[in-house]
Amino acid sequence: MEQALRIRGVWEEVATAHCCRPPEEVKAAYGAAAERWNVQLDERAVTLSSLYIGASSYWE
């Protein structure tokens, strides 16, 4: 459960700070955030999520 909360924290941090930015920048932010939160992220999930966060404004 704690690991899931930390992974969600990484996603929230990246999604709020890097929305609509280039996917490469979002992916780099995931790496930095994962290191700060001390979690391992699945590379495929990071890539797909980076494309989603970077390419769209899901807040609308």
N, CA, C and O atoms as CSV, one atom per row, in Angstrom:
chain,resi,resn,atom,element,x,y,z
A,1,MET,N,N,0.822,-1.194,0.000
A,1,MET,CA,C,0.000,0.000,0.000
A,1,MET,C,C,0.872,1.266,0.000
A,1,MET,O,O,0.601,2.214,-0.736
A,2,GLU,N,N,1.903,1.266,0.821
A,2,GLU,CA,C,2.774,2.436,0.894
A,2,GLU,C,C,3.462,2.689,-0.454
A,2,GLU,O,O,3.617,3.836,-0.873
A,3,GLN,N,N,3.867,1.620,-1.117
A,3,GLN,CA,C,4.513,1.749,-2.426
A,3,GLN,C,C,3.541,2.371,-3.433
A,3,GLN,O,O,3.936,3.222,-4.230
A,4,ALA,N,N,2.301,1.959,-3.400
A,4,ALA,CA,C,1.297,2.510,-4.311
A,4,ALA,C,C,1.081,3.997,-4.056
A,4,ALA,O,O,0.910,4.766,-5.001
A,5,LEU,N,N,1.085,4.402,-2.816
A,5,LEU,CA,C,0.928,5.821,-2.488
A,5,LEU,C,C,2.114,6.642,-2.971
A,5,LEU,O,O,1.948,7.774,-3.424
A,6,ARG,N,N,3.303,6.076,-2.876
A,6,ARG,CA,C,4.478,6.792,-3.356
A,6,ARG,C,C,4.469,6.903,-4.883
A,6,ARG,O,O,4.844,7.938,-5.434
A,7,ILE,N,N,4.043,5.842,-5.558
A,7,ILE,CA,C,3.946,5.892,-7.023
A,7,ILE,C,C,2.919,6.929,-7.436
A,7,ILE,O,O,3.137,7.676,-8.391
A,8,ARG,N,N,1.809,6.981,-6.731
A,8,ARG,CA,C,0.806,8.009,-7.036
A,8,ARG,C,C,1.378,9.410,-6.786
A,8,ARG,O,O,1.096,10.339,-7.543
A,9,GLY,N,N,2.163,9.558,-5.747
A,9,GLY,CA,C,2.803,10.847,-5.467
A,9,GLY,C,C,3.714,11.276,-6.606
A,9,GLY,O,O,3.753,12.453,-6.968
A,10,VAL,N,N,4.449,10.319,-7.173
A,10,VAL,CA,C,5.309,10.615,-8.320
A,10,VAL,C,C,4.450,11.097,-9.481
A,10,VAL,O,O,4.744,12.124,-10.092
A,11,TRP,N,N,3.392,10.359,-9.782
A,11,TRP,CA,C,2.525,10.726,-10.901
A,11,TRP,C,C,1.918,12.115,-10.701
A,11,TRP,O,O,1.913,12.928,-11.625
A,12,GLU,N,N,1.411,12.387,-9.510
A,12,GLU,CA,C,0.800,13.693,-9.241
A,12,GLU,C,C,1.818,14.820,-9.388
A,12,GLU,O,O,1.511,15.867,-9.959
A,13,GLU,N,N,3.011,14.610,-8.880
A,13,GLU,CA,C,4.055,15.627,-8.992
A,13,GLU,C,C,4.380,15.923,-10.452
A,13,GLU,O,O,4.449,17.083,-10.857
A,14,VAL,N,N,4.575,14.879,-11.229
A,14,VAL,CA,C,4.929,15.046,-12.637
A,14,VAL,C,C,3.757,15.622,-13.429
A,14,VAL,O,O,3.941,16.524,-14.246
A,15,ALA,N,N,2.568,15.107,-13.191
A,15,ALA,CA,C,1.404,15.551,-13.959
A,15,ALA,C,C,1.083,17.023,-13.721
A,15,ALA,O,O,0.702,17.728,-14.656
A,16,THR,N,N,1.228,17.486,-12.513
A,16,THR,CA,C,0.894,18.880,-12.237
A,16,THR,C,C,1.978,19.840,-12.710
A,16,THR,O,O,1.675,20.958,-13.127
A,17,ALA,N,N,3.215,19.422,-12.651
A,17,ALA,CA,C,4.314,20.321,-13.009
A,17,ALA,C,C,4.688,20.273,-14.485
A,17,ALA,O,O,5.312,21.209,-14.986
A,18,HIS,N,N,4.326,19.214,-15.189
A,18,HIS,CA,C,4.813,19.029,-16.560
A,18,HIS,C,C,3.711,18.785,-17.584
A,18,HIS,O,O,3.975,18.241,-18.656
A,19,CYS,N,N,2.504,19.173,-17.275
A,19,CYS,CA,C,1.393,19.010,-18.208
A,19,CYS,C,C,1.677,19.793,-19.492
A,19,CYS,O,O,2.108,20.945,-19.448
A,20,CYS,N,N,1.430,19.154,-20.626
A,20,CYS,CA,C,1.564,19.767,-21.960
A,20,CYS,C,C,3.003,20.118,-22.320
A,20,CYS,O,O,3.228,20.977,-23.173
A,21,ARG,N,N,3.947,19.494,-21.709
A,21,ARG,CA,C,5.355,19.669,-22.057
A,21,ARG,C,C,5.777,18.512,-22.960
A,21,ARG,O,O,5.059,17.515,-23.044
A,22,PRO,N,N,6.910,18.616,-23.629
A,22,PRO,CA,C,7.366,17.527,-24.501
A,22,PRO,C,C,7.509,16.217,-23.713
A,22,PRO,O,O,7.970,16.225,-22.572
A,23,PRO,N,N,7.112,15.090,-24.327
A,23,PRO,CA,C,7.186,13.800,-23.624
A,23,PRO,C,C,8.575,13.473,-23.077
A,23,PRO,O,O,8.690,12.844,-22.025
A,24,GLU,N,N,9.627,13.891,-23.777
A,24,GLU,CA,C,10.987,13.616,-23.292
A,24,GLU,C,C,11.235,14.335,-21.962
A,24,GLU,O,O,11.871,13.788,-21.061
A,25,GLU,N,N,10.734,15.547,-21.852
A,25,GLU,CA,C,10.881,16.316,-20.613
A,25,GLU,C,C,10.069,15.677,-19.482
A,25,GLU,O,O,10.515,15.622,-18.336
A,26,VAL,N,N,8.884,15.202,-19.820
A,26,VAL,CA,C,8.039,14.542,-18.820
A,26,VAL,C,C,8.715,13.262,-18.337
A,26,VAL,O,O,8.715,12.968,-17.141
A,27,LYS,N,N,9.287,12.508,-19.263
A,27,LYS,CA,C,9.963,11.258,-18.897
A,27,LYS,C,C,11.149,11.529,-17.978
A,27,LYS,O,O,11.377,10.790,-17.020
A,28,ALA,N,N,11.894,12.572,-18.262
A,28,ALA,CA,C,13.022,12.943,-17.400
A,28,ALA,C,C,12.525,13.346,-16.010
A,28,ALA,O,O,13.155,13.029,-15.001
A,29,ALA,N,N,11.396,14.043,-15.969
A,29,ALA,CA,C,10.817,14.442,-14.680
A,29,ALA,C,C,10.380,13.217,-13.875
A,29,ALA,O,O,10.508,13.194,-12.651
A,30,TYR,N,N,9.866,12.205,-14.568
A,30,TYR,CA,C,9.507,10.954,-13.880
A,30,TYR,C,C,10.733,10.345,-13.203
A,30,TYR,O,O,10.654,9.893,-12.061
A,31,GLY,N,N,11.857,10.335,-13.902
A,31,GLY,CA,C,13.076,9.764,-13.323
A,31,GLY,C,C,13.501,10.496,-12.073
A,31,GLY,O,O,13.848,9.874,-11.069
A,32,ALA,N,N,13.477,11.818,-12.128
A,32,ALA,CA,C,13.868,12.619,-10.965
A,32,ALA,C,C,12.893,12.428,-9.806
A,32,ALA,O,O,13.304,12.292,-8.653
A,33,ALA,N,N,11.610,12.418,-10.119
A,33,ALA,CA,C,10.599,12.260,-9.064
A,33,ALA,C,C,10.669,10.865,-8.442
A,33,ALA,O,O,10.538,10.718,-7.227
A,34,ALA,N,N,10.872,9.855,-9.263
A,34,ALA,CA,C,10.969,8.489,-8.738
A,34,ALA,C,C,12.153,8.355,-7.795
A,34,ALA,O,O,12.076,7.652,-6.788
A,35,GLU,N,N,13.232,9.022,-8.119
A,35,GLU,CA,C,14.402,8.994,-7.242
A,35,GLU,C,C,14.093,9.681,-5.910
A,35,GLU,O,O,14.457,9.176,-4.848
A,36,ARG,N,N,13.419,10.839,-5.972
A,36,ARG,CA,C,13.059,11.552,-4.738
A,36,ARG,C,C,12.100,10.741,-3.868
A,36,ARG,O,O,12.219,10.730,-2.643
A,37,TRP,N,N,11.149,10.064,-4.512
A,37,TRP,CA,C,10.145,9.289,-3.779
A,37,TRP,C,C,10.641,7.878,-3.449
A,37,TRP,O,O,9.967,7.123,-2.749
A,38,ASN,N,N,11.840,7.525,-3.967
A,38,ASN,CA,C,12.436,6.215,-3.712
A,38,ASN,C,C,11.539,5.067,-4.184
A,38,ASN,O,O,11.211,4.162,-3.417
A,39,VAL,N,N,11.149,5.124,-5.466
A,39,VAL,CA,C,10.340,4.054,-6.055
A,39,VAL,C,C,10.929,3.640,-7.400
A,39,VAL,O,O,11.619,4.416,-8.061
A,40,GLN,N,N,10.643,2.413,-7.782
A,40,GLN,CA,C,10.990,1.895,-9.095
A,40,GLN,C,C,9.740,1.975,-9.959
A,40,GLN,O,O,8.663,1.552,-9.540
A,41,LEU,N,N,9.882,2.519,-11.167
A,41,LEU,CA,C,8.746,2.630,-12.068
A,41,LEU,C,C,8.965,1.751,-13.289
A,41,LEU,O,O,10.088,1.599,-13.770
A,42,ASP,N,N,7.881,1.176,-13.781
A,42,ASP,CA,C,7.914,0.374,-14.987
A,42,ASP,C,C,8.174,1.282,-16.189
A,42,ASP,O,O,7.457,2.263,-16.388
A,43,GLU,N,N,9.178,0.969,-16.980
A,43,GLU,CA,C,9.584,1.811,-18.105
A,43,GLU,C,C,8.456,1.995,-19.125
A,43,GLU,O,O,8.282,3.090,-19.659
A,44,ARG,N,N,7.704,0.952,-19.393
A,44,ARG,CA,C,6.601,1.063,-20.356
A,44,ARG,C,C,5.525,1.998,-19.834
A,44,ARG,O,O,5.002,2.822,-20.585
A,45,ALA,N,N,5.194,1.883,-18.573
A,45,ALA,CA,C,4.177,2.764,-17.977
A,45,ALA,C,C,4.647,4.214,-17.989
A,45,ALA,O,O,3.853,5.120,-18.242
A,46,VAL,N,N,5.917,4.439,-17.719
A,46,VAL,CA,C,6.463,5.798,-17.742
A,46,VAL,C,C,6.380,6.376,-19.150
A,46,VAL,O,O,5.993,7.531,-19.328
A,47,THR,N,N,6.740,5.583,-20.141
A,47,THR,CA,C,6.706,6.051,-21.528
A,47,THR,C,C,5.282,6.409,-21.943
A,47,THR,O,O,5.052,7.483,-22.499
A,48,LEU,N,N,4.333,5.527,-21.681
A,48,LEU,CA,C,2.939,5.794,-22.060
A,48,LEU,C,C,2.375,6.992,-21.310
A,48,LEU,O,O,1.699,7.837,-21.897
A,49,SER,N,N,2.648,7.064,-20.038
A,49,SER,CA,C,2.160,8.179,-19.234
A,49,SER,C,C,2.793,9.501,-19.670
A,49,SER,O,O,2.135,10.541,-19.667
A,50,SER,N,N,4.063,9.456,-20.041
A,50,SER,CA,C,4.744,10.662,-20.515
A,50,SER,C,C,4.105,11.186,-21.793
A,50,SER,O,O,3.950,12.395,-21.968
A,51,LEU,N,N,3.739,10.282,-22.673
A,51,LEU,CA,C,3.062,10.686,-23.905
A,51,LEU,C,C,1.705,11.308,-23.590
A,51,LEU,O,O,1.325,12.318,-24.184
A,52,TYR,N,N,0.981,10.704,-22.658
A,52,TYR,CA,C,-0.341,11.202,-22.288
A,52,TYR,C,C,-0.263,12.569,-21.617
A,52,TYR,O,O,-0.996,13.488,-21.982
A,53,ILE,N,N,0.619,12.697,-20.647
A,53,ILE,CA,C,0.762,13.964,-19.923
A,53,ILE,C,C,1.298,15.050,-20.853
A,53,ILE,O,O,0.837,16.190,-20.811
A,54,GLY,N,N,2.254,14.701,-21.677
A,54,GLY,CA,C,2.876,15.685,-22.547
A,54,GLY,C,C,2.011,16.132,-23.713
A,54,GLY,O,O,2.102,17.278,-24.151
A,55,ALA,N,N,1.175,15.240,-24.217
A,55,ALA,CA,C,0.437,15.533,-25.448
A,55,ALA,C,C,-0.957,16.103,-25.222
A,55,ALA,O,O,-1.580,16.584,-26.169
A,56,SER,N,N,-1.448,16.063,-24.022
A,56,SER,CA,C,-2.833,16.492,-23.832
A,56,SER,C,C,-2.999,17.282,-22.553
A,56,SER,O,O,-2.186,17.226,-21.631
A,57,SER,N,N,-4.067,18.005,-22.547
A,57,SER,CA,C,-4.436,18.732,-21.331
A,57,SER,C,C,-5.601,17.977,-20.703
A,57,SER,O,O,-6.761,18.240,-21.018
A,58,TYR,N,N,-5.291,17.041,-19.815
A,58,TYR,CA,C,-6.348,16.223,-19.228
A,58,TYR,C,C,-7.105,16.947,-18.131
A,58,TYR,O,O,-8.061,16.402,-17.580
A,59,TRP,N,N,-6.695,18.169,-17.804
A,59,TRP,CA,C,-7.417,18.937,-16.785
A,59,TRP,C,C,-8.719,19.487,-17.329
A,59,TRP,O,O,-9.614,19.836,-16.558
A,60,GLU,N,N,-8.841,19.571,-18.653
A,60,GLU,CA,C,-10.043,20.156,-19.254
A,60,GLU,C,C,-11.146,19.135,-19.341
A,60,GLU,O,O,-12.237,19.445,-19.821
